[in-house]
C-alpha cells in the first residue's frame, strides 16, 4: 500500500508530507483547496504525463516521492523488479520518485535507480489504480478485459495457461523458422554464401575448447618468467643453498633423536618432526628439478601472441570466447544443412507446426471453455453489485468471440483462428442500463452517474484479483445523492476491505465511512497560496461532515446529523466485519 507521499513545489502545494493508513482514507475540503492536485501528483508519480505547468511558480522543479510497502511475497512488483533490474528487497519497500524541472525535463527513479518514464509507469500500474470522472481506466480498456477475466479465475486457469504458452511459444518459433527458410531463392543463395564463408573461417582456425584461456595463462607465465624463476630460486637457496635451511633442520632432528632415547614424549615429537623434514627435503629436490626444467622461449611467446590475435579477430565476429565461437560454428553448420536440404526441412517443419498448432489449439479450447463458464458466474456477481447500487435494471454481459485467422492458421470446427498469448479469445465487457436496449461496450453506454456506479461494481469484484495495493477514486460520486450516495459509500468501503482505498469525495455519506479522514485546506500567506493536509479526529470529522451536509454555517442539528451518519457507518462496518 501507499504509506508515505511527499510533494514539494507542485502546483499550489509548497511542501507537504502525508502518511496513509490501511483501509479507506477519504480526502475532503472546499472546491479548489487542492484535493485533485494531490491525485494529479500521484498520477505523475506512477507514470502519468507531466507538464511544466505543474512546477510551482518561481520554483526550479517539482518533486514527488511515494513509499509503498508490499506485504505479499507473491505480488507482481517483485517480478517487475527482477525484469527491469531494480532491487526490491524482501521487506517489500518500493520508493517511486518523479522530478519535473521548470524547463520540462522529467527524471524518474525506482528505489534510487534512474528509469525511463515507461518503466516507472510499469511499476505504477502494478501498485495503484486511479479512477476519476475524466480518466479512462483499465476497466474501460477493452484490450484488458481478457486479463481481468483471467485474473478472476486465476487458480483454475493457471496450469492450463502455462501449458498453452509453452506450446504456443514453440509454435511461433517454428513458424518464424519456416518463414525464414521459405524466403526467395536469391536471398537463400546469398545467405548460404555468407554462412559457408563463416564456417570455413572458423574451421580453418582449428580451435580447441578453452584454447584462449590456456594460451593467455601460458603467455602470462612467459611474460613473468624472470619473476617466477627468481622466486623459486630464492626458495631453493634458502632451503639447500647458501642459507642451509635444511642443514639447520637436520641438526634439530639429530638433537631430538638423541633426547628421544630418554623420553617417550620427545620420541613422539621426533617422529612427527622427522616426517615433516623428509617431506620438506623431497620438496626441495622438486624445486631443483623445476628450476632445471625452466627455460625461456621467446619464439614460443611470439607464436602465442600471433595465435591470440587470430582468436581475438574471430571473437569480434562470432563470440566472446572460443567456446562461443565453436557454438556459433555448430549453428552455422546446422543452418547450412537446412538451406542445402531446404525442401525436406520445410516439409518436416510443416509437419511439426501442424502438430504443435493442434496441441496448442486444444489447450486454447480448454481455456475458452473455462472462460465461458466463469463468465456466467461473473455476470451473476456483477448483477448483484449493480443491484446494491440501485442499478437493478442494468444488464451486464461478457462477450467471448473467436479471433478470426487466415488460411494456414489452425482451424477450430472448420474456421481458421488466430492464436495469441491468451489463446484465441476476444473478450469484451458489455452493459446496458435501459431494459430492452442491446448490450454495448461500457465506454459507449451510461451517463456520468451511472458510469461511476458501474465502475464501482466492477472494482468491487476485480480489486482483490488485480493485485494493485491501492485504489484511488477521484470524485466518482459526483451527481448522486440520497440512497444511491449511501450505496456508493458502502461499496467503496467494501473495496477497501481488499485494497487500500484513497477517495476524494463531496458526499457526507462517503466521508462518514472513512477509516481515516483527511482535510485539505488552502491558505494564503505573503500573497502566495499553499495547501495543507490535516488528519481529523472524531469531533473535527463531525464538523467537516456537517459542513458537507449544509455547505453553510454549522448548527447543532447538522452536527447531530453528521454524528448519526458516522454511527451508522460504524454499525455497517461492524456488521460487515
Buried (B, 14 or more C-beta within 10 A) or exposed (E): BBBBBBBBBBBBBBBBEBBBEEBBBBBBBBEEBBBBBBBBBBBBBBBBEBEBEBBBEEBEBBBBBBBBEBEEEEBBBBEBBEEBEBEBEEEBEBEBBBBBBBEEEBBBBBBEBEBEBEBBBBBBBBBBBBBBBEBEBBBBEBEBBBBBBBBBBEEBBEEBBEBBBEBBEBBBEBBEBBEBBEEEEEEBEEBBEEBBEBBEBBEEBEBEEEBBEEBEEBBEEBEEBEEBBEEBBEBBBBBBBEEBBBEEBEEEBEEBBEBBEEEEEBBEBBEEBBEEBEEEBEEBEEBBEEEEEEEEEEEEBEEBBEBBEEBEEBBEEBBEBBBEBBEBBEEBBEBBEBBEEBEEBBEEBBEBBBEBBEBBBEBBBBBBEBBEEBBEEBBEBBBEBBBBBBBEEBBBBBBBEBBEBEEEBBBBEEEBBEBEEBBBBBBBBBBBBEEEEEBBBBBEBBEEBBBBBBBBBBBBBBBBBBBBBBBBBBBBBBBBEEEBBBBBBBBBBBBBBBBBBBBBBBBBBBBBBBBBBBBBEBEEEEEEBBBBBEBBEEEEBBBBBBBBBBEEEBEEEBBEBBBEBBEBBEEBBEEEE
